[in-house]
Amino acid sequence: MNRLIPVTQVTPSSPRSRPSNKIYPRSFSGIFRKTRMSGGAILFALYFGTVWLNWGERQAVLWDIAGKKFHIFSATYWPEDLVLLSAILIICAFGLFFITTVAGRVWCGYACPQSVWMWIFLWAEKLAEGDRRQRMKLDQARLSQEKVLRRLVKHCLWLLISLATALTFVGYFTPIRNLVPDLLSFNLSGSALFWVFFFTAATYVNAGWFREKVCLHMCPYGRFQSSMLDNESLVVSYDAARGDPRGSRSREVNPSAQGLGDCIDCEMCVQVCPTGIDIRDGLQMECIGCAACIDACDSIMDKMGYQTGLVRYASHNELNTGVRNILRPRLVAYFLILVTMIVLFSWALATRPLLTLEVERDRGLFRYNGKGLIENSYLLNLTNKSNETRHTFIKVYSAEGFNMRGPEGVTLNAGEQREIPVVLENDPSSILSAVTEVSFEISSFEGPDGRVVARTTFLAPTPIER
């Protein structure tokens, strides 16, 4: 097993370019920014677009809490299928462990909703108030008509993005094709209006005001990520052996002649960081692995005519020895567990019964009917989870030949759940025990799971009592 990254006590530097605790991320360009924007565009398209898709006569993805049904394209899931949701969450957790072991907090930097929406809000802020220096100048300026107008435009953009986010989120639980017209015509129900307002406010506050504070103080991931990293994990790193000693210099001057490294101490890596850290201080909990500092540093290296990669994705061993070891026991173990869980989940999903039967016996023990027969009452709960009509037949099996009073067949529409009362009766002389095992069976010609059996008991007086 690889050793964990050793802990090193550092004293963070105080950036000269940040006069207050407020962080003013600077705009930049680069390969990792383009990658993040492409990934964010895909995530946005999935989030905002999927909710508008239809599957037949219903919304393709709809979590119908009132109806206790969860529709995901062609499949419908019921409360008893929530164990599959637990399995999905466990798979996602191990997937996160695997990704973190490979490349640190790339999830945070590229796909976390908090980060993605934070970048969108930063873009809206830049659109309304300008880039970093303009925003800093605007904050320090006295109140004026221009300042009020710019702030108003910014907050309007934030609220529009937040409202669109909230409507889309609520639209996954309430049909969105009815939700939007109801909102525009002021006919929205009280509960839907509350949740739209709640998620609008939550998005506005989290992505607009809290921003990096969510990552720094509210998200637990940054605090336990070190337990998943090892010496071979790729993290955003500063090559101190190459960059130090730091210092400004002319482009025409050879840095080695002045005893300097490649770092010109421009602090561009600090200015673009959304959490305001200095990556040159080493690996820190606050780093979300977004690689903004890599893009910024590479652009400076290009301008200086130096080799890029002073700040790059690198492992601890690679920085010290120049050797990168991809395969190691921890990574292989996470991968094998992840693959095994995905296979088991796929098998469970494929073999999930689409026709189910639950039997509930009446709370009473037993009773004698007008014919002198002993009878028990039952309630059969039949559920058709498929998207097609099922014609079912009901039978009962036991060792003592019970007679069933009730429907012999039931037609279940797609996604229908029905309760069927039935009664079992038998002659007391034919019953040999006070408790007899009984099996109800429903069968259907449609679908591969055409036969479902549920076991219960038939209660009767003991032979002595008779």
N, C-alpha and C positions, 0 to 999 in steps of 0.2 A: 504493500500500500504506500502511495506517495505521501510524503510529509506535507503538512499544511504550510501555507505561506507564513514565514516568521513575522511576528509582530514587531514593528519598529516605531518608537516614539518620535514624532516629528512636531515641530512648532510651525503651524501654518503661517504663511506670510500674509501681510496686510496689503492687498493690492492698492497701489497709489491711485489707480483710476476709478475706484469706487468710493466716493466721499461719504456714503451712508450705508446702512444695512440693506437698503433696497437694491435689488439686483436689476440691472438694465442689460439684458442679453443683446449682443450686437448681431446684426444680420451678416450672413456669410454664404459662401457657396463651396461645393466640393462633392466628391463622389459619394460620401456617406450621407450628406444632406439629400442628394438626389435619390439615394436608396430609401431613406426614411420617408421622403415625400411620395415616392411610388408606392411603398407599403401602406402609408397612411391613406393614399387615394383608394387603394383596394379595400382597406378596412371601412372607409367611409362609404364606398359604393355598396359593400355588403350590408352595412348597418342601415343606411337610409334607403337602399333599393329593395332589399329582401322583403320588407314589410309591405310593399305595394304589389308583390306577386300574388297571383291567384292560382289555386289548384282546384280545378273544377268550379264548383259554385261557392267555395269558401276561400278565405285568406290562406295562403300557403303555409305561413308560420304564424300560429296563433295560440297563445297560452290562455285558454278559456277557463279561468279559475271558477267562475260561477257554475259552469257545466262540468267541471272536474275532468276536462279533456285538454290534452296538449297536442296540437296538430303541427307536425313538421313535415311538410310536403305530403307524400303519399301515406305516411304513417301517423297513427293516432295513439297517444299514450295516456294511460289512466293512472290514478294515484298509486295503485299497486306496482306500477312500473317505475316508480321513483327510485328504486334500488339501482336502476340503470343510470339515473342521473348521478347518484353517488359514485358509481363506477367511473363515469366520465370525469368527475371532479378529481378522483384519485389518479386517473391517467394523466390529467392535466398537471397535477402536482408532480408526478414523477417526470413528466416531460419538462417541467420547469427545472427540476433538479438536474436533469441531463443537460439542458441548454446552459444552465449556470455553470456546471462543471466544465463545459466546453469553452464558453466565451463570456463568463460573468453575467452582468446585468443587461444583456442585449434586449431581453424582453422589455425592460423598463424604458430603454432608449428608443425602441423602434415600434413596439406594439401595445404598450400599456395604455389604456384609455385616458388616464390622467395625463400622460406625456403627449399623446396625440392631440388631445383637446388643448393642452397648454400651448403647443406650437401653433395651433390655429388661432388661439386668442392673441398670441404674440404677433402673428401676422396682421390681425385686425388692429392691434395697437400701433404697429408700425404704419399701417395704412392711414390711420387717423392722426397720429402724433409725430411720425417720422422715425428715423433710426435712433440709435443709442444716444448720441450726443444731443440730438434735438429733444428727446424725451427728458434727459437730465436737465437741459436748459429750461424746458417748459415747466418742470417741477419746481425749479428755483425761481421762476419768473413770478411777478406779481399777478394778481387776479386781473384778467382783462377779457374783452369780448372774444378775442381769438382763442384764449386758453379755455374759456367756457365752451366755445363752439367745438373745439377739437375733443375735449373731454366728452361732450354730449354725443358726438359722432362715434367715439370709441365705445361708450357704454351702450349705445343703440345697437351697434354691431354685435357686441357681446350678448345682449339680450335676444337679438334675433337668432344667433347661433344656439343659444341656450333653449329658446322656445322650440326651434326645429328639433333639437336633440330630445327635449322632453316629449313632444308630440310623437316622435318616432318611437321612443321607448314605451310610452303608454299604448301606442298603436300595436305593439306586440301582445297586449293583453285585452284590448278593446278594438274591434275592427276599425282600422284607420280610415277606411273610405266613408265611414259614418262619423268618425271622430272629428275630422277637419271641418266638414260642413256644419256640424253642430257647434263647433267653436266659433266659426265665422258668423253664424246666425244667433249666437248667444243662447243656444238650446242644450248646452252641455250639462250632463248630470252633475250633481254636487260632488260625488266621489271622483269622477273623471277630472273635473275642474281642479279639485284639490291636488291630485297627483300630477297634473300638468304644471300647476303652480309650484309644487314642491320640487319636482325635478328641474324645472327652469331655474329656480333659486339655487338648487344644489350645484348645477352646472356652472352658473354664473359665479358663485362664490368660490368653488373649487378651482376652476380653470382660470378665472379672472383675478381673484384676490389672493387665494391661498397659494396657488401655483406650486412652486418648489417646496413650500412648507409641508404639503401633503407627503412628498417624497422624503423629506428630512425628518418629520416629526410624527406623521400619522401612519405611514406604511411600514409594516414590520419586516418587509423583505430585505431591506438594506442592512438590518441588524443581524439577520441570521445567514446572510449570503456567504460570510466568511467560512461557515462550517461546511459549505459545499465546494469551495475553491481549494485548489491545490497548487503545487509549484508549476504545473503544466497548463493551468487555465489561462486562456487568452483574455486579458483585461487591457483597458486603455492605460498605457504606460509611457512614462517619460524616460528616454535613454540618457540617464545622468552621465554615464561614462563618455558619451559623445557630446552632450550639450554643455556640461560644466567645464570650467568656470563661465558664468554668464556675463554678458556685458554688451552694450551698444557699440557699434562700429560702422565704418563706412563700407559700402559694398565692394570698393576696390581694394580694401585692406585684407591681407591674409590673417585670419583669426589666430592661427597657430603662432604667427610671429609676435603677436601681442599676448600670448599665453591664454587665449580665450577658447571656449568651446563654440559649438554651432548655435547655441541659444543666444539671441540678441536681446533677450529680456524685454521684449515688446509688450508682453502681457496680453497678446491677442487671444491666447488660449483661455485666459481668465475672462476676458470681455465677452466671449461667445458662449461661455458655460451657463446653462440655464439654472444651475444650482449655485453658481458663484464661487466654485472652488478653484484652487490652483493645482492642476494635475502634476506639476513638478514637485509637489510635496509628497508624492507617492499615492498608492492605492488608498482611497478613503470611502467611508460608508456613504457619503453624499453623492458619489459619482454614480450616475445612472447609465453609463456606458453608451451614451448617444453619439460619441465620436465627433462632436462639434469641434473640440479642441484639435483633433487630428486634421480636419479640413482646414481650420484656421492656420495651424502651424505649417502644413504642407504648402499653403499659398504663400506664406512668408519665405519658406525655404526656396520656393521657385523664384521669387523676386530677388533673393540674395544670391541665387545661382548655386545653392547647396543641395545636397541629396535630401530627398524627402524621407519621412519616417522617423524624425526626431521624436515625435509623439505618435505612437502607433499601437495596434493591438499586438501584444506580446506577452509571453509567460514570464514568470519569475526566473525560471531556469534559462530561458532563451536570452534574457538580458545579461545574465551572469556568465553563461557558458557558450551562448550562440547556438545551442542545440535545442530542438523542439521535439518532444515525445508526445505523439498524438494518442496512441493506445496506452491505457493504464487500467489497473484493476477496477478502480472506482467507476470510471466511465463505462467500461464493459459491463459491470454489474447493473448500473442504471439502464443501459441500453437493453440488456436481456430482460430485466424486469418490465420495462416499458413495452417491449415487443410481446412478451407473454400476456400482459394485461390487455393489450389491444386485441390479440387473438381470442382470448377468453371473452372479452366484451363483444366482439363480432359474432362469436358462436352463440352467446346468450341472446343477442339481438335477433339473430337469424332463426333461432329455435323458440322465440317468445310465442306462447300460445295466443292466437287471435280469437279463440272462442273459449270462454271461461265459465265455470259453474261453481257456485258456492251454495252450500246447503245450511240452513238454519232451522233447527227443530224448535217446535213450540215450547214455551217455558213450562207448560204443564207436563205432568208425568205421562199419563195415558188416560183414556176414557172408554166406556162402553157405549156403543151406538144403539139405535133402535133394533137392530138385527141381533144383538147380543155379541157382536164382534168387538175386539179390542182395536182401537185406532190411535195413531199418532199423527199430528199435523206438522207439515214442513213448509218452509218458504224457500223456493229455488230462485237464486239470483243469477240470471243469465246475462252475459255481456258479449256483444259482437264487436270486437276491436278492429275488424277489417273494414275496408271501404266498399264492400259489396254485400248484398242481401244474403242472409243465411237461412235456409229452411231446416229447422232442427226437429228431432224426434226424441221423446223422453221415455226412458225405460228404467225399471228398477230390478235389481238382482239381489237375491238373498238365498240362504239355504232352506228357508221355510216357506217359500212361495207366497209372498204378500201380494195383495190386490191393491192397485193404485187408483184413486179417484182424483181426476184432474185432467187437464189437456194432454193429449199424447204427442202433440206437435205444436211448435211455435215458430212463426216467421219473424226474424229479427232483421231490421233494416241496418244499414251501415252505421256503425257507431252507436247502436241502440243498447240500452240496458233495461231489463225488465224483470219484475218479481212475479213468480208463478206460485200460487198456493196449491199444494197437493196434500192428499191424505192417504196414508197406508193403513190397511186393515187386515185382520186375520182372525181365524177361529182360535179361541183360547186353547183348545185341545191340541192344536198344531204347533203351539209355541212352547219350546222346551226350556227356554232360559228367560230370566228377567231382563237381560240385555242382549240384543241380537244385532249383529253387524249387518248394515244395509248399504248398498251402493246404488246411487243414481247415475244414469248415463245419458248424456245428450250426444247425438250424432248428427252429422251434416254431410251431404254429398259435396258441398263446395269447400274448397281449401284443403291443404294437406293435413291440418289438425282436425279431422272430421269426427273424432271421438274423444270425449272428455268425461272422466269419471270422478265423482266426489263421494267419499265415504261418510256415513253417519251411523246412528244407532236407533233401534226401535226398543222402547221401554214397555214392559208388561209386568203384571203381578207374578210373583213366584208361584210355582206349582202348589205349594202348601196353602197360599192365600186363596187360590181358586177353589 
